[in-house]
Amino acid sequence: PIGGTVLCDDGNPCTNGDVCAAGSCQPGANLCGCQSDGDCASKEDGNFCNGTLFCDKAAFPYACKVDAKTIVTCSTASDTTCAKNVCDPGSGACAVQPVAGTVLCDDGNPCTNGDVCAAGSCQSGANLCGCQSDGDCAAKEDGNLCNGTLFCDKAAFPYACKVDAKTIVTCSTGSDTTCAKNVCTAATGVCAIVAAPDGTACADGNACTVLDACAAGLCAGQVDACNDNNACTNDGCDPGSGCFHTPNANPCDDGNPCTLADACGGGTCISGPAPSCHDGALNGHETGTDCGGQTGACGLPACSACAPGQGCAVAADCTSGVCDLGHCATPTCADGVENGGETGVDCGGPCLVCPVVLLAAGGSSASFVAAMPVGGAWSSHAISVPTVDGVSIAPYADKLGAAGAVAVLRYTKYGDSLDNTVQYAVWNGSAWGQAQAIGAGITTQAWPAAAFAGSGAQVVFHGFDYNYYFSAFDGSAWSPVEGVGSQLSYGPSAPVLAYAQGASTVVWMNGATGNRVSARSRSGGTWGGVVDVGPAVDYTISPAVVAPASGAELLATIVASDGQVWWQARTGSWSSQAKINNAWTKNRTALATTADGLVILAFCGMNGLVYTTRWTPGAGTWSDPAQVGSPAAACQGTPAVARGTQGANVELAWVAPEGTVWHSRLQSGTWSKATLVGAGAVSVAVTALP
């Protein structure tokens, strides 16, 4: 080997700075990138599309280069904006692939804006056009074939649906009127005559009609009556010029009831002469011939009221006070007017007695009588009969059938010539009369008792010889006084009287039998024998007796010395005495029938309050006594009861401890509020008519 650094050539053109070492030529630095194609394999990038490397030895130093023949070139003939024919690096094969990212494109539709690529195709943007063909406008049609057909107008951008003017239907108006017009029918597009709504205002060209209006397509008006409301013109009308009014000479009324035979002249009413109430004609203000009409009209004396049958306008035109269907009616007892001799509305005189409650009150200084028309107020006046006893009152019918009532009482004034005389006062159907004696020298020592007796009234009283006496009243005079029985009946206290089955029965405490309760009846003017009723329980207190409507002939009550009230009934014979439970008094009791067929007993209780109890026929029992009024009515002496009238079952009167007289009515089971009648009384009696 050659020592030292000796340059040499290893025969490889790619090495440089070869040197000898250990006897051989060692290669220097390699300046070539390759020396064979195989050296380039490791330098491939794995992309089969950009060509294959080979070792290019055409120039020094050698280097790996792409073989241009191996580069893949894909055809672009079918490329679009959104899809390209590109090489696949992994396989080196060409394939169409969508472009990536947001790429603008054109879908070829001029109406779209903002087209972009998506999945390899151009997707349309917003459509700016209303249509693109005539068919697109069909959905926008309104169904009206008269206003033209839509087409797609592409004359300007953006395209829009517009009406084709050639398709609009125009109907002829040559024959149109206010009430009928030639119009296009939307559904068919065909012209036809259509009527205006009925009532549409129009003008028919006739001056004699008013309120012209369409009806079924024609114009017609209502005929103008041309009435000028002037009775002195004849009204007419000309279709061309309108209404006219021609003066006439007809009879007329100038509106003045003080003129007659008014007549037209020159289109006005000319007044005639004045009427009178004595011209024998129905004229002026009259409603009948020379009668009725306005009082004192025309400055003339008032015409008198018209007789029945004459004409009338109001009730005042008639003497009867009743105008019925334009004619004065004859008075009746049901016309709602006081006329024809009546003393009240449809009552009294020729009619039934007027419903009235009557009362008599005895007073130690003076007595008084009172009357209350049902629904009205009490009126009273004094009668100059002082008394310390009770009073009695009874209705009657006089010989002519007129109803009235009589009050009977004892005159008591020591030293007076009338002391102890039997006095009476009469209600004649309209007013009370003054008191007078039933006969000269007829006296009583106790409370006289009166009762209705079928037609007239009757009275019994206690003479100073202790005998009982009887008299009957026919509405104008009293019968001669007679003793009760051919053998006189006598006793210690006042008798009582009732009328039943055509007979008058007196009940008293009989002095001839040890003051037992006895009865004696008068029938046909003859007195029967004495009938023993029962033992006396207190001979100082007179009994009470009444004729019930049913259930018994007579009913009597007696007061015991301890105040217990007993009762017994006569049905052929008298029953035994029985107690009325819870009925106690220190005074006489009062009995009456009621409007509903019961019997009522009234008494002043031991506590000084008014009580009533009722007896029911058939059952023959008494109700438990009940106080009257709220607060309860306070009393002295004996209260009075009577059958009620005009809707009331019972009329009740009583004297309060201070001497005032009160009245109440039992209606529908309830006592009315007590009414003050008068003052200064010690006793009271009551009755009602009819």
C-alpha positions as CSV (number, residue, x, y, z in Angstrom):
1,P,0.0,0.0,0.0
2,I,1.0,3.5,-0.7
3,G,1.6,5.4,2.3
4,G,0.0,8.9,2.9
5,T,-3.0,10.4,1.4
6,V,-3.2,9.3,-2.1
7,L,-6.1,10.3,-4.3
8,C,-7.6,7.6,-6.4
9,D,-10.8,6.8,-8.5
10,D,-13.1,4.1,-7.3
11,G,-14.7,3.9,-10.7
12,N,-18.0,5.4,-9.4
13,P,-18.7,8.7,-11.1
14,C,-20.9,9.7,-8.2
15,T,-18.2,9.7,-5.6
16,N,-15.7,12.5,-5.1
17,G,-12.4,12.7,-3.1
18,D,-11.7,9.0,-3.3
19,V,-8.3,8.1,-1.4
20,C,-6.1,5.1,-1.0
21,A,-6.4,3.2,2.2
22,A,-5.0,-0.1,3.1
23,G,-4.0,-0.7,-0.5
24,S,-7.4,-0.1,-2.0
25,C,-9.3,3.0,-3.3
26,Q,-11.8,4.1,-0.8
27,P,-14.9,6.0,-2.1
28,G,-15.2,9.6,-1.2
29,A,-18.5,11.7,-0.7
30,N,-21.4,10.5,-2.9
31,L,-22.7,13.4,-4.9
32,C,-25.7,11.6,-6.7
33,G,-29.2,11.2,-5.4
34,C,-29.5,7.9,-7.1
35,Q,-27.7,5.5,-9.3
36,S,-30.6,3.4,-10.4
37,D,-34.5,3.7,-10.5
38,G,-34.7,1.5,-7.6
39,D,-32.9,4.1,-5.5
40,C,-35.9,6.4,-6.0
41,A,-38.5,4.1,-4.6
42,S,-38.0,5.2,-1.1
43,K,-38.6,8.8,-2.1
44,E,-42.2,8.1,-3.5
45,D,-45.0,10.2,-1.7
46,G,-47.7,7.5,-2.2
47,N,-49.7,9.7,-4.6
48,F,-50.3,7.7,-7.7
49,C,-51.6,10.8,-9.5
50,N,-48.5,13.0,-9.7
51,G,-46.2,10.5,-11.5
52,T,-43.6,7.8,-10.7
53,L,-39.9,8.7,-9.8
54,F,-36.9,7.4,-11.9
55,C,-33.1,8.0,-11.7
56,D,-32.3,10.6,-14.2
57,K,-28.7,10.0,-15.4
58,A,-28.8,12.5,-18.3
59,A,-26.9,15.0,-16.2
60,F,-24.5,14.8,-13.3
61,P,-25.1,14.4,-10.5
62,Y,-27.8,11.8,-10.9
63,A,-31.2,12.7,-9.4
64,C,-34.6,11.1,-8.9
65,K,-37.2,12.9,-11.1
66,V,-40.9,12.4,-12.1
67,D,-41.5,10.4,-15.2
68,A,-43.8,12.8,-17.0
69,K,-45.4,9.9,-18.9
70,T,-46.7,8.5,-15.5
71,I,-48.6,11.7,-14.4
72,V,-52.4,11.1,-14.4
73,T,-54.4,13.8,-16.3
74,C,-58.3,13.5,-15.8
75,S,-60.7,14.7,-18.5
76,T,-62.6,18.0,-17.6
77,A,-65.1,17.7,-20.4
78,S,-68.0,16.9,-17.9
79,D,-66.8,19.2,-15.1
80,T,-69.4,21.6,-13.6
81,T,-69.1,24.3,-11.1
82,C,-70.3,21.9,-8.4
83,A,-68.6,18.6,-9.5
84,K,-65.1,17.9,-10.9
85,N,-63.3,14.8,-12.6
86,V,-60.3,14.4,-10.3
87,C,-57.6,11.8,-9.7
88,D,-57.6,9.6,-6.6
89,P,-54.1,9.8,-5.1
90,G,-54.5,6.4,-3.5
91,S,-55.4,4.6,-6.7
92,G,-54.4,7.0,-9.4
93,A,-57.9,6.6,-11.0
94,C,-60.0,9.5,-12.2
95,A,-63.5,10.0,-10.6
96,V,-66.2,12.9,-10.5
97,Q,-66.2,14.5,-7.0
98,P,-68.4,17.3,-5.5
99,V,-66.6,20.6,-4.8
100,A,-65.9,21.3,-1.2
101,G,-66.9,24.4,0.8
102,T,-69.5,27.1,-0.1
103,V,-69.3,27.6,-3.8
104,L,-71.7,29.9,-5.6
105,C,-73.3,28.5,-8.8
106,D,-76.0,29.2,-11.3
107,D,-79.0,26.9,-11.5
108,G,-80.0,28.4,-14.8
109,N,-83.3,29.9,-13.4
110,P,-83.2,33.7,-13.7
111,C,-85.8,33.9,-10.8
112,T,-83.5,32.5,-8.2
113,N,-80.8,34.3,-6.3
114,G,-77.9,33.0,-4.1
115,D,-77.6,29.5,-5.7
116,V,-74.9,27.4,-4.0
117,C,-73.4,24.0,-4.6
118,A,-74.5,21.1,-2.5
119,A,-73.7,17.4,-3.0
120,G,-72.3,18.1,-6.4
121,S,-75.3,19.9,-7.8
122,C,-76.4,23.5,-7.9
123,Q,-79.1,24.2,-5.4
124,S,-81.6,27.0,-6.1
125,G,-81.6,30.1,-4.0
126,A,-84.6,32.4,-3.1
127,N,-87.3,32.6,-5.8
128,L,-87.9,36.3,-6.6
129,C,-90.7,35.7,-9.1
130,G,-94.5,35.3,-8.5
131,C,-94.7,32.8,-11.3
132,Q,-92.8,31.3,-14.1
133,S,-95.7,30.1,-16.2
134,D,-99.4,30.8,-16.6
135,G,-100.2,27.6,-14.8
136,D,-98.6,29.0,-11.7
137,C,-101.3,31.7,-11.5
138,A,-104.2,29.3,-11.4
139,A,-104.0,28.9,-7.6
140,K,-104.3,32.6,-7.2
141,E,-107.6,33.0,-9.0
142,D,-110.5,34.3,-6.8
143,G,-113.2,32.3,-8.5
144,N,-114.8,35.4,-10.0
145,L,-115.1,34.9,-13.7
146,C,-116.1,38.5,-14.2
147,N,-112.9,40.3,-13.2
148,G,-110.5,38.6,-15.7
149,T,-108.1,35.6,-15.8
150,L,-104.5,35.7,-14.4
151,F,-101.4,35.1,-16.6
152,C,-97.7,35.1,-15.9
153,D,-96.2,38.4,-17.0
154,K,-92.5,37.9,-18.0
155,A,-92.2,41.3,-19.6
156,A,-90.3,42.5,-16.6
157,F,-88.3,40.9,-13.8
158,P,-89.4,39.6,-11.4
159,Y,-92.2,37.7,-13.2
160,A,-95.7,38.3,-11.7
161,C,-99.3,37.1,-12.1
162,K,-101.5,39.8,-13.7
163,V,-105.0,40.1,-15.0
164,D,-105.4,39.6,-18.7
165,A,-107.4,42.7,-19.6
166,K,-108.9,40.9,-22.6
167,T,-110.6,38.4,-20.2
168,I,-112.5,41.1,-18.1
169,V,-116.3,40.9,-18.6
170,T,-118.0,44.2,-19.2
171,C,-121.8,44.2,-19.1
172,S,-124.0,46.6,-21.0
173,T,-125.6,49.3,-18.9
174,G,-128.0,50.6,-21.5
175,S,-131.1,49.2,-19.9
176,D,-130.1,49.8,-16.2
177,T,-132.5,51.4,-13.7
178,T,-132.3,52.2,-10.0
179,C,-134.2,49.0,-9.3
180,A,-132.6,46.6,-11.8
181,K,-129.0,46.5,-13.3
182,N,-127.2,44.3,-15.8
183,V,-124.4,42.8,-13.8
184,C,-121.9,39.9,-14.3
185,T,-122.4,36.8,-12.4
186,A,-119.2,35.9,-10.7
187,A,-119.7,32.1,-10.8
188,T,-120.4,32.0,-14.5
189,G,-119.0,35.2,-16.0
190,V,-122.3,35.8,-17.7
191,C,-124.2,39.1,-17.6
192,A,-127.8,39.1,-16.2
193,I,-130.4,41.6,-14.9
194,V,-130.3,41.7,-11.0
195,A,-133.0,43.5,-8.9
196,A,-132.0,46.0,-6.2
197,P,-133.0,45.1,-2.6
198,D,-136.6,45.7,-1.9
199,G,-137.1,49.0,-0.2
200,T,-134.3,50.8,-2.1
201,A,-135.3,54.4,-2.6
202,C,-136.2,55.3,-6.2
203,A,-138.4,57.7,-8.2
204,D,-141.3,56.3,-10.3
205,G,-142.0,59.6,-12.0
206,N,-145.6,59.9,-10.7
207,A,-146.3,63.0,-8.6
208,C,-149.2,61.2,-7.0
209,T,-147.1,58.7,-5.1
210,V,-144.9,59.0,-2.1
211,L,-142.2,56.9,-0.5
212,D,-141.2,55.4,-3.8
213,A,-139.2,52.2,-3.3
214,C,-138.0,49.2,-5.3
215,A,-139.9,46.0,-5.2
216,A,-139.0,42.9,-7.3
217,G,-136.9,45.1,-9.6
218,L,-139.6,47.7,-10.2
219,C,-140.1,51.1,-8.7
220,A,-143.5,51.8,-7.2
221,G,-144.8,54.3,-4.6
222,Q,-147.7,54.6,-2.2
223,V,-150.7,56.6,-3.4
224,D,-150.6,60.0,-1.8
225,A,-154.0,60.6,-0.1
226,C,-153.3,64.3,-0.6
227,N,-155.3,64.8,2.7
228,D,-154.9,68.4,3.9
229,N,-157.1,67.5,7.0
230,N,-159.5,70.2,5.9
231,A,-163.1,69.0,5.8
232,C,-163.9,72.0,3.6
233,T,-161.8,70.9,0.6
234,N,-162.1,68.0,-1.8
235,D,-158.6,66.5,-2.2
236,G,-157.3,65.1,-5.5
237,C,-154.1,64.5,-7.5
238,D,-152.6,65.0,-11.0
239,P,-149.7,62.5,-11.8
240,G,-147.9,65.3,-13.5
241,S,-148.3,68.2,-11.1
242,G,-149.3,66.5,-7.8
243,C,-152.0,67.2,-5.1
244,F,-154.8,69.8,-5.4
245,H,-157.5,70.9,-2.9
246,T,-160.8,72.2,-4.2
247,P,-163.1,74.1,-1.7
248,N,-166.6,72.6,-1.0
249,A,-169.8,73.5,0.8
250,N,-170.1,70.5,3.1
251,P,-171.4,70.6,6.7
252,C,-168.5,71.0,9.2
253,D,-167.6,71.5,12.8
254,D,-165.8,74.6,13.8
255,G,-164.7,73.0,17.1
256,N,-167.0,75.3,19.1
257,P,-169.7,73.4,20.9
258,C,-171.6,76.6,21.2
259,T,-172.5,76.8,17.4
260,L,-174.9,74.7,15.3
261,A,-175.2,73.9,11.6
262,D,-171.6,75.0,10.7
263,A,-170.9,74.9,6.9
264,C,-167.9,75.2,4.6
265,G,-167.2,78.2,2.5
266,G,-164.1,79.2,0.6
267,G,-162.2,76.3,2.1
268,T,-162.9,77.2,5.7
269,C,-165.6,76.2,8.3
270,I,-168.1,79.0,8.9
271,S,-169.8,79.0,12.3
272,G,-173.5,78.5,12.6
273,P,-176.0,79.7,15.4
274,A,-175.6,78.8,19.1
275,P,-177.5,75.8,20.7
276,S,-179.6,75.7,23.9
277,C,-180.8,73.2,26.4
278,H,-184.4,73.7,25.3
279,D,-184.4,73.6,21.5
280,G,-185.6,70.0,21.3
281,A,-182.5,68.8,19.5
282,L,-179.4,66.9,20.4
283,N,-176.7,69.5,19.8
284,G,-174.0,71.5,21.4
285,H,-172.3,69.9,24.4
286,E,-175.4,67.7,25.1
287,T,-175.1,63.9,25.2
288,G,-178.9,63.5,25.0
289,T,-181.7,65.7,23.7
290,D,-181.4,68.9,25.8
291,C,-179.6,67.0,28.6
292,G,-176.0,65.9,29.7
293,G,-172.7,67.3,28.4
294,Q,-170.4,69.9,29.9
295,T,-172.0,71.8,32.8
296,G,-172.5,75.4,32.0
297,A,-170.8,75.3,28.5
298,C,-171.3,78.2,26.1
299,G,-172.2,80.5,28.9
300,L,-175.7,78.9,28.9
301,P,-177.4,77.4,32.0
302,A,-176.3,73.8,32.6
303,C,-178.4,71.2,31.0
304,S,-179.9,68.7,33.4
305,A,-178.7,65.1,33.7
306,C,-180.3,62.6,31.3
307,A,-182.9,60.1,32.1
308,P,-182.3,56.4,31.5
309,G,-182.1,55.6,27.8
310,Q,-180.7,59.0,26.8
311,G,-177.2,59.3,25.5
312,C,-174.2,59.9,27.8
313,A,-170.4,60.3,27.8
314,V,-169.7,60.1,31.5
315,A,-171.6,59.0,34.6
316,A,-172.4,62.7,35.5
317,D,-174.5,62.9,32.4
318,C,-177.1,60.6,33.9
319,T,-179.6,60.9,36.6
320,S,-178.7,57.3,37.6
321,G,-175.0,58.1,37.7
322,V,-174.4,55.1,35.4
323,C,-173.3,55.6,31.7
324,D,-173.3,52.2,30.0
325,L,-172.1,51.9,26.3
326,G,-173.1,55.5,25.6
327,H,-176.6,55.4,27.2
328,C,-177.8,56.2,30.7
329,A,-178.7,53.1,32.6
330,T,-181.7,52.5,34.9
331,P,-180.6,52.3,38.5
332,T,-180.1,48.8,39.9
333,C,-178.9,47.3,43.1
334,A,-175.6,46.1,41.4
335,D,-174.4,49.1,39.4
336,G,-171.8,50.4,41.9
337,V,-173.6,53.7,42.4
338,E,-175.8,55.1,45.2
339,N,-179.0,55.9,43.2
340,G,-182.7,55.0,42.9
341,G,-183.5,55.7,46.5
342,E,-180.5,53.7,47.9
343,T,-179.0,54.8,51.2
344,G,-175.6,53.4,50.3
345,V,-173.9,52.1,47.2
346,D,-176.2,49.3,45.9
347,C,-177.8,48.9,49.4
348,G,-180.6,50.3,51.5
349,G,-183.9,51.7,50.1
350,P,-185.2,49.3,47.5
351,C,-182.0,47.1,47.8
352,L,-180.6,44.9,50.5
353,V,-179.6,46.6,53.7
354,C,-176.2,48.2,53.7
355,P,-173.5,46.1,55.6
356,V,-173.1,48.0,58.8
357,V,-172.0,47.3,62.4
358,L,-174.2,48.9,65.0
359,L,-173.4,49.5,68.7
360,A,-175.1,50.9,71.7
361,A,-173.2,51.9,74.9
362,G,-174.8,52.7,78.2
363,G,-173.3,55.4,80.4
364,S,-174.1,56.7,83.8
365,S,-174.2,60.3,82.5
366,A,-175.4,59.7,79.0
367,S,-175.5,56.8,76.6
368,F,-174.5,56.8,72.9
369,V,-175.3,54.8,69.7
370,A,-172.9,54.3,66.8
371,A,-172.6,52.9,63.3
372,M,-169.7,51.7,61.2
373,P,-170.3,51.0,57.5
374,V,-168.1,48.0,56.7
375,G,-164.8,49.4,55.4
376,G,-165.5,52.8,56.8
377,A,-165.2,54.6,60.2
378,W,-167.3,54.7,63.3
379,S,-169.7,57.6,63.8
380,S,-171.7,58.1,67.0
381,H,-174.1,60.4,68.7
382,A,-175.3,60.7,72.3
383,I,-178.8,59.8,73.4
384,S,-180.1,61.4,76.5
385,V,-180.6,58.2,78.5
386,P,-178.3,57.7,81.5
387,T,-178.0,54.1,82.7
388,V,-176.1,52.1,85.2
389,D,-177.3,48.8,83.6
390,G,-176.4,46.9,80.5
391,V,-177.9,47.6,77.1
392,S,-179.4,45.3,74.4
393,I,-179.6,45.6,70.6
394,A,-181.4,43.5,68.1
395,P,-181.9,43.7,64.3
396,Y,-185.4,43.7,62.7
397,A,-187.3,43.8,59.5
398,D,-190.2,46.2,59.4
399,K,-193.6,45.6,57.8
400,L,-192.3,46.6,54.4
401,G,-189.3,44.4,54.7
402,A,-186.7,47.2,55.3
403,A,-184.0,46.2,57.7
404,G,-183.1,48.1,60.8
405,A,-182.1,47.7,64.5
406,V,-183.4,48.7,67.9
407,A,-181.4,49.4,71.0
408,V,-183.1,48.9,74.4
409,L,-181.9,50.2,77.8
410,R,-183.1,51.2,81.2
411,Y,-183.2,55.0,82.1
412,T,-181.6,55.4,85.5
413,K,-181.5,58.8,87.2
414,Y,-182.8,59.1,90.7
415,G,-185.5,61.7,91.1
416,D,-186.1,62.0,87.3
417,S,-189.6,61.4,86.1
418,L,-188.1,58.9,83.5
419,D,-186.2,57.0,86.1
420,N,-186.3,53.2,85.4
421,T,-188.4,53.6,82.2
422,V,-187.7,51.2,79.3
423,Q,-186.2,53.3,76.5
424,Y,-185.3,52.5,72.9
425,A,-183.5,54.0,69.9
426,V,-184.0,52.9,66.3
427,W,-181.5,52.5,63.4
428,N,-183.6,53.0,60.3
429,G,-181.1,51.7,57.8
430,S,-179.2,55.0,57.4
431,A,-179.2,56.8,60.8
432,W,-180.0,56.4,64.5
433,G,-183.0,58.2,66.0
434,Q,-183.3,59.7,69.4
435,A,-184.3,57.6,72.4
436,Q,-187.9,57.4,73.6
437,A,-190.0,55.3,76.0
438,I,-191.6,52.1,74.7
439,G,-194.7,53.1,76.5
440,A,-196.0,55.4,79.3
441,G,-195.2,54.2,82.8
442,I,-193.4,51.0,81.6
443,T,-190.5,50.5,84.0
444,T,-187.8,47.9,84.8
445,Q,-185.5,47.3,87.7
446,A,-182.8,45.6,85.6
447,W,-181.1,45.2,82.2
448,P,-183.8,44.6,79.5
449,A,-183.0,41.9,76.9
450,A,-183.8,42.3,73.2
451,A,-183.7,39.6,70.4
452,F,-184.4,39.3,66.7
453,A,-187.6,37.4,66.2
454,G,-187.9,36.3,62.5
455,S,-189.0,39.7,61.3
456,G,-189.4,42.2,64.1
457,A,-187.6,42.5,67.4
458,Q,-188.7,41.6,70.9
459,V,-187.8,42.6,74.4
460,V,-188.3,41.1,77.9
461,F,-187.6,43.0,81.1
462,H,-187.8,42.7,84.9
463,G,-190.6,44.6,86.5
464,F,-190.5,46.1,89.9
465,D,-193.0,43.4,91.0
466,Y,-190.3,40.9,90.1
467,N,-192.4,39.6,87.2
468,Y,-191.1,39.4,83.7
469,Y,-192.8,41.3,80.8
470,F,-192.7,41.0,77.0
471,S,-193.3,43.4,74.0
472,A,-192.7,43.1,70.3
473,F,-191.4,45.8,67.8
474,D,-192.5,45.9,64.2
475,G,-190.1,48.7,63.1
476,S,-192.5,51.5,64.0
477,A,-194.3,50.7,67.2
478,W,-194.3,48.3,70.2
479,S,-197.0,45.8,71.0
480,P,-198.9,46.2,74.3
481,V,-196.7,44.9,77.1
482,E,-197.8,41.4,78.4
483,G,-196.6,39.2,81.2
484,V,-194.4,36.2,80.4
485,G,-197.1,33.5,80.8
486,S,-200.8,33.6,81.9
487,Q,-199.4,32.9,85.4
488,L,-196.7,35.5,85.8
489,S,-193.1,34.4,85.8
490,Y,-190.9,36.1,88.4
491,G,-187.4,35.9,89.8
492,P,-184.6,37.8,91.4
493,S,-182.6,38.9,88.3
494,A,-182.9,40.1,84.7
495,P,-184.2,37.6,82.1
496,V,-182.7,36.8,78.7
497,L,-184.4,36.1,75.4
498,A,-183.8,34.0,72.2
499,Y,-185.9,33.2,69.1
500,A,-185.8,29.7,67.6
501,Q,-188.1,27.6,65.4
502,G,-190.8,30.2,65.4
503,A,-191.0,30.6,69.2
504,S,-189.6,33.2,71.6
505,T,-188.0,31.6,74.7
506,V,-187.3,33.5,77.9
507,V,-184.7,32.0,80.3
508,W,-184.6,33.3,83.9
509,M,-183.8,32.4,87.6
510,N,-187.3,31.3,88.7
511,G,-188.3,32.6,92.1
512,A,-191.2,30.2,92.2
513,T,-188.8,27.2,92.2
514,G,-186.1,28.3,94.5
515,N,-184.3,30.3,91.8
516,R,-183.7,27.3,89.6
517,V,-183.0,28.1,85.9
518,S,-186.3,28.0,84.0
519,A,-187.5,28.6,80.5
520,R,-190.9,29.5,78.9
521,S,-191.7,29.8,75.2
522,R,-194.2,31.9,73.3
523,S,-195.5,30.6,69.9
524,G,-198.4,32.0,67.9
525,G,-199.0,34.6,70.6
526,T,-199.5,32.0,73.3
527,W,-197.1,31.3,76.2
528,G,-196.3,27.7,77.0
529,G,-195.7,26.2,80.4
530,V,-192.6,26.7,82.6
531,V,-189.7,24.2,81.8
532,D,-187.2,23.5,84.5
533,V,-183.7,23.9,82.9
534,G,-181.5,23.2,85.9
535,P,-180.3,24.3,89.3
536,A,-179.3,27.9,89.8
537,V,-175.6,28.3,90.3
538,D,-175.7,32.0,91.1
539,Y,-179.1,33.6,90.9
540,T,-177.6,37.2,91.0
541,I,-176.0,36.7,87.6
542,S,-178.4,36.4,84.7
543,P,-177.8,33.6,82.2
544,A,-177.2,34.0,78.4
545,V,-179.1,32.2,75.7
546,V,-178.7,31.9,71.9
547,A,-180.3,29.9,69.0
548,P,-177.5,28.0,67.2
549,A,-177.6,27.6,63.4
550,S,-177.4,23.8,63.9
551,G,-176.7,21.2,66.5
552,A,-179.2,22.4,69.1
553,E,-182.4,24.5,69.4
554,L,-181.0,26.7,72.1
555,L,-177.8,27.0,74.0
556,A,-177.5,28.6,77.5
557,T,-174.6,29.6,79.8
558,I,-174.8,30.1,83.5
559,V,-172.2,31.6,85.9
560,A,-171.6,29.9,89.3
561,S,-170.9,31.8,92.5
562,D,-167.2,30.9,92.2
563,G,-167.1,32.3,88.6
564,Q,-167.1,29.0,86.7
565,V,-169.1,29.1,83.5
566,W,-171.5,26.2,82.9
567,W,-173.6,25.4,79.8
568,Q,-176.5,23.3,78.6
569,A,-178.4,22.8,75.3
570,R,-182.0,22.2,74.3
571,T,-182.6,19.5,71.7
572,G,-186.2,18.7,72.5
573,S,-185.4,18.8,76.2
574,W,-182.6,20.5,78.1
575,S,-179.4,18.7,78.7
576,S,-177.7,18.6,82.1
577,Q,-175.3,21.4,83.0
578,A,-171.6,20.9,82.2
579,K,-168.5,23.1,82.8
580,I,-166.8,25.0,80.1
581,N,-163.2,24.3,81.0
582,N,-161.0,27.3,82.0
583,A,-164.0,29.8,81.6
584,W,-164.3,32.0,84.7
585,T,-165.9,35.4,85.2
586,K,-167.6,37.6,87.8
587,N,-170.1,38.9,85.3
588,R,-172.7,37.8,82.7
589,T,-171.5,36.2,79.6
590,A,-172.5,37.0,76.0
591,L,-173.5,34.5,73.3
592,A,-174.0,34.7,69.5
593,T,-173.9,32.6,66.4
594,T,-171.1,33.1,64.0
595,A,-171.1,33.6,60.2
596,D,-169.5,30.1,59.8
597,G,-172.2,28.3,61.8
598,L,-170.5,28.1,65.2
599,V,-171.5,29.6,68.6
600,I,-169.2,32.1,70.3
601,L,-169.1,32.9,74.0
602,A,-167.4,36.1,75.2
603,F,-166.7,37.0,78.8
604,C,-164.6,39.3,80.9
605,G,-162.1,37.0,82.7
606,M,-161.2,37.0,86.4
607,N,-158.0,38.8,85.4
608,G,-159.9,41.6,83.7
609,L,-159.2,40.5,80.1
610,V,-161.6,39.6,77.3
611,Y,-161.8,35.9,76.4
612,T,-163.8,34.0,73.8
613,T,-164.5,30.3,73.2
614,R,-166.4,28.6,70.4
615,W,-168.9,25.8,70.4
616,T,-168.9,23.4,67.4
617,P,-172.2,21.8,66.4
618,G,-172.1,18.0,66.0
619,A,-169.1,17.7,68.3
620,G,-170.9,19.7,70.9
621,T,-167.6,20.8,72.4
622,W,-166.1,24.2,73.4
623,S,-162.7,25.3,72.4
624,D,-160.2,26.4,75.1
625,P,-160.9,30.1,76.0
626,A,-158.4,32.5,74.4
627,Q,-157.6,36.1,75.0
628,V,-158.6,38.7,72.4
629,G,-156.0,41.0,70.8
630,S,-152.3,41.6,71.2
631,P,-151.8,43.1,73.8
632,A,-154.8,41.4,75.3
633,A,-158.0,43.6,75.6
634,A,-158.8,44.8,79.2
635,C,-162.4,44.9,80.1
636,Q,-165.1,45.6,82.7
637,G,-168.6,44.2,82.9
638,T,-169.9,42.0,80.0
639,P,-168.5,42.2,76.5
640,A,-170.9,42.0,73.5
641,V,-170.8,39.6,70.5
642,A,-172.8,39.3,67.3
643,R,-172.7,37.4,64.0
644,G,-170.3,39.1,61.6
645,T,-171.0,40.7,58.3
646,Q,-169.2,41.3,55.0
647,G,-166.3,38.9,55.4
648,A,-166.2,38.7,59.3
649,N,-167.3,35.8,61.4
650,V,-167.9,37.7,64.6
651,E,-168.3,41.3,65.7
652,L,-167.0,41.9,69.3
653,A,-167.3,45.0,71.5
654,W,-166.2,45.6,75.1
655,V,-165.8,48.4,77.7
656,A,-162.3,49.0,79.0
657,P,-161.7,49.7,82.7
658,E,-161.5,53.5,82.0
659,G,-164.9,53.5,80.2
660,T,-163.7,53.5,76.6
661,V,-165.6,51.3,74.1
662,W,-163.7,49.2,71.6
663,H,-164.6,47.0,68.6
664,S,-162.8,44.2,66.8
665,R,-163.8,41.7,64.0
666,L,-162.8,38.1,63.7
667,Q,-161.7,37.5,60.1
668,S,-160.1,34.3,58.8
669,G,-159.4,33.2,62.4
670,T,-157.7,36.5,63.4
671,W,-159.0,39.4,65.4
672,S,-158.6,42.8,63.7
673,K,-156.8,45.6,65.5
674,A,-159.2,47.1,68.1
675,T,-160.9,50.3,67.1
676,L,-161.9,53.0,69.6
677,V,-165.7,53.8,69.3
678,G,-166.4,56.1,72.2
679,A,-165.9,56.8,75.9
680,G,-167.8,57.3,79.2
681,A,-169.5,53.8,79.1
682,V,-170.4,51.1,81.6
683,S,-172.0,48.6,79.2
684,V,-172.1,47.8,75.5
685,A,-174.2,45.9,72.9
686,V,-173.4,45.1,69.2
687,T,-175.1,43.7,66.1
688,A,-174.5,43.8,62.4
689,L,-176.6,44.1,59.2
690,P,-177.4,42.3,57.1
